[in-house]
Amino acid sequence: MRTENPTHDPVSVRLVVGAALVDDLAAPTRLLAARRTEPVELAGGWELPGGKVDPGESPLVALHREIAEELGVGIVVGALVPGPLPGHTWPLGSRYEMIVWFAEVVEGEPEPLEDHDELRWLTRAGLHDVAWLPADLPIVDTIAARLRDDDTPRP
Ligand SMILES: Nc1nc2c([nH]c(=O)n2[C@H]2C[C@H](O)[C@@H](COP(=O)(O)OP(=O)(O)OP(=O)(O)O)O2)c(=O)[nH]1
């Protein structure tokens, strides 16, 4: 049985993988945010697509699996979004830690197939237009520092 663990002991904390999906890994200007549909206490909160690593599964395999299941796309994975915990993970409350990579869609168009009911591509200026889950706020700030301002002319 898992125990509550405020110190993020990796033995009892479950690893979650997340994708910071950007429009272009080489020159990112937009980040994909996804609105959760469950559980009820998290529904309506915005997050990075991803999910729990299955027992015996490698984190990168889990990332590709979760993104294919949730969004129906293939991705290429870039650099880590380095978190403050050992292994560059990010704390998600006391039960989970998340490892986050930048990634870019290389096959398909993202759709909210599973676990989400809306997707939005956010520019750096609009990153806080959605209500991120609380644990995601420092992650989003770190991603923001890597995004370029979107100066593409719009019709
Ligand atoms: N995927 C994801 N989960 C997050 C983020 N922020 C955050 O607090 N969480 C929490 C929500 C959940 O409690 C946990 C991840 O679980 P999940 O529900 O996404 O995992 P899963 O897709 O494998 O779901 P399940 O099959 O176990 O139901 O981490 C985030 O940005 N992305």
The ligand as a MOL file (V3000), in Angstrom:
LIG
                    3D

  0  0  0     0  0            999 V3000
M  V30 BEGIN CTAB
M  V30 COUNTS 32 34 0 0 0
M  V30 BEGIN ATOM
M  V30 1 N -1.1950 14.2890 -16.7180 0
M  V30 2 C -1.0700 15.2840 -15.8290 0
M  V30 3 N -1.4220 15.0530 -14.5490 0
M  V30 4 C -1.2870 16.0830 -13.6800 0
M  V30 5 C -0.8110 17.3510 -14.0810 0
M  V30 6 N -0.8130 18.1900 -12.9940 0
M  V30 7 C -1.2710 17.4700 -11.9560 0
M  V30 8 O -1.4200 17.8740 -10.7960 0
M  V30 9 N -1.5720 16.1820 -12.3650 0
M  V30 10 C -2.0870 15.1130 -11.5070 0
M  V30 11 C -3.5050 14.7140 -11.8280 0
M  V30 12 C -3.5390 13.2560 -11.4240 0
M  V30 13 O -3.7550 13.1970 -10.0160 0
M  V30 14 C -2.1200 12.7770 -11.7060 0
M  V30 15 C -1.9550 12.1520 -13.0680 0
M  V30 16 O -2.9000 11.2070 -13.2840 0
M  V30 17 P -3.6900 11.0030 -14.6580 0
M  V30 18 O -5.1320 10.8600 -14.3040 0
M  V30 19 O -3.3360 12.0530 -15.6610 0
M  V30 20 O -3.0620 9.6260 -15.0970 0
M  V30 21 P -3.6520 8.5620 -16.1300 0
M  V30 22 O -3.9920 9.2730 -17.4330 0
M  V30 23 O -2.6430 7.4680 -16.1620 0
M  V30 24 O -5.0230 8.1550 -15.4760 0
M  V30 25 P -5.6010 6.7650 -14.9120 0
M  V30 26 O -5.5400 5.7910 -16.0480 0
M  V30 27 O -4.7580 6.3720 -13.7330 0
M  V30 28 O -7.0020 7.1560 -14.5150 0
M  V30 29 O -1.2930 13.9360 -11.6640 0
M  V30 30 C -0.4440 17.5700 -15.4280 0
M  V30 31 O -0.0180 18.6470 -15.8630 0
M  V30 32 N -0.5970 16.5010 -16.2680 0
M  V30 END ATOM
M  V30 BEGIN BOND
M  V30 1 1 1 2
M  V30 2 2 2 3
M  V30 3 1 2 32
M  V30 4 1 3 4
M  V30 5 2 4 5
M  V30 6 1 4 9
M  V30 7 1 5 6
M  V30 8 1 5 30
M  V30 9 1 6 7
M  V30 10 2 7 8
M  V30 11 1 7 9
M  V30 12 1 9 10
M  V30 13 1 10 11
M  V30 14 1 10 29
M  V30 15 1 11 12
M  V30 16 1 12 13
M  V30 17 1 12 14
M  V30 18 1 14 15
M  V30 19 1 14 29
M  V30 20 1 15 16
M  V30 21 1 16 17
M  V30 22 2 17 18
M  V30 23 1 17 19
M  V30 24 1 17 20
M  V30 25 1 20 21
M  V30 26 2 21 22
M  V30 27 1 21 23
M  V30 28 1 21 24
M  V30 29 1 24 25
M  V30 30 2 25 26
M  V30 31 1 25 27
M  V30 32 1 25 28
M  V30 33 2 30 31
M  V30 34 1 30 32
M  V30 END BOND
M  V30 END CTAB
M  END
